[in-house]
Amino acid sequence: MRSVIKQATATTGVVAALLLGLSGAPTAVATTGATPLTKPPRWNVSKREAHPYIGRFKLAHPHGRQLISVGYAATFNTYGYLEGTIAVYTYDRAGRETSWVARTYEYHPLGGTRMAIDVISPANESIFARLRLRVGASGNLTGMLEPLKPPYAPIRPQRITLKRAR
């Protein structure tokens, strides 16, 4: 059991470090260990549905002036649920550069290669944004990053295209 916890903690730290590196944001490292969400996800995502969304991605190119950089990574966690992390570097309402790192947990299959993904606040308190993505012909994930609750979410919905990071 301890080795599973150590592995989960190490994996979470590596993903966060990679995403912070992709986002270009300054880094600060602190951890209290793995903190799984209290409830299993409400939607079942098959391995086939999840496959295009698993891996590391970065912003292909900004579609607007608000997003600066985005990093996203997802995989199946130790409980078998699809889970990920997203790091966003953006401008806030006042035009200042800001960044946040959050969890992606509730993956809602929408048919075909489309998926809605809930973005959960850093303290696991609430869903503050939603990604609505589809898989393009090149394997890119394209769609919208929609704010649900400030202050973390972008000011308004943002078009987003994520490509696999190498």
QUIBELPE-V626462 format. One record per pair of residues at least 24 apart in sequence whose ideal C-beta (glycine too) atoms are under 7 Angstrom apart, sorted by sequence separation. I is the first residue (numbers start at 0). J is the second residue. If there is no record, write none. Layout:
# QUIBELPE-V626462
i->I j->J
i->I j->J
This chain:
# QUIBELPE-V626462
i->8 j->32
i->65 j->89
i->127 j->151
i->128 j->152
i->8 j->33
i->65 j->90
i->81 j->106
i->127 j->152
i->138 j->163
i->7 j->33
i->4 j->32
i->4 j->33
i->67 j->96
i->73 j->103
i->120 j->151
i->49 j->81
i->85 j->118
i->21 j->57
i->44 j->81
i->17 j->55
i->40 j->80
i->39 j->80
i->35 j->78
i->23 j->68
i->22 j->68
i->22 j->70
i->21 j->70
i->101 j->151
i->18 j->70
i->99 j->151
i->18 j->72
i->17 j->72
i->14 j->72
i->48 j->108
i->51 j->112
i->24 j->86
i->44 j->106
i->52 j->114
i->92 j->154
i->42 j->105
i->22 j->86
i->24 j->88
i->40 j->104
i->41 j->105
i->42 j->106
i->44 j->108
i->89 j->153
i->21 j->86
i->23 j->88
i->40 j->105
i->42 j->107
i->18 j->84
i->22 j->88
i->40 j->106
i->42 j->108
i->19 j->86
i->18 j->86
i->36 j->104
i->15 j->84
i->7 j->77
i->14 j->84
i->3 j->77
i->24 j->98
i->22 j->98
i->59 j->139
i->19 j->100
i->18 j->100
i->51 j->134
i->56 j->140
i->15 j->100
i->36 j->123
i->51 j->138
i->66 j->153
i->52 j->140
i->65 j->153
i->34 j->123
i->65 j->154
i->69 j->159
i->71 j->161
i->66 j->157
i->65 j->157
i->69 j->161
i->66 j->159
i->63 j->157
i->62 j->157
i->63 j->158
i->62 j->158
i->62 j->159
i->62 j->160
i->60 j->160
i->58 j->159
i->59 j->160
i->59 j->161
i->58 j->161
i->59 j->162
i->57 j->161
i->56 j->161
i->57 j->162
i->56 j->162
i->56 j->163
i->57 j->164
i->55 j->163
i->56 j->164
i->54 j->163
i->55 j->164
i->21 j->164
